[in-house]
Amino acid sequence: MFFALYPRLQALARRPVLSGIAYGTFAWVVMNLVVVPLTRIGKFPATLQGAVINAVILMVCIGLPISLGAHRHFTRK
């Protein structure tokens, strides 16, 4: 999804680190507020500390690599 939107939205290309953090946050919100409740596994982390740790993991391990990879892919000539 991110790779499809990257060339169409100039805001993503201007600040790849910030857009990666935003994408990681978006992934966390979708997973914890949509996907997990639909699976009936349970609620998202019960503590604020657990939620923050999970969000930071998705930002760093999902959002940033995807964003920086897209930036590198679309800026190569």
Steps between C-alpha positions, in 0.01 A plus 500: 500500500778742592690431176184566300440835671861617513535635143153661516541690828788747500477544878630145546809569290587828671546345843553123476586453869191687618279319251645168617418580861150604395458177302614294799250683718227437242591129496479487880158668504359270231638188664388583853169669432378299198681170441549377857138568607374318189704193593352502851844430648459782746558869533815690418760524780336566834760752612612826349860384520421185301314700235787746463758221473294323233448824305872584508587148379268538201635848425863385504467147359220552245446869424858624466634213285203518262522878472877511452481212251232680299701822510809321375306314231322805358794742518743275309555608144 
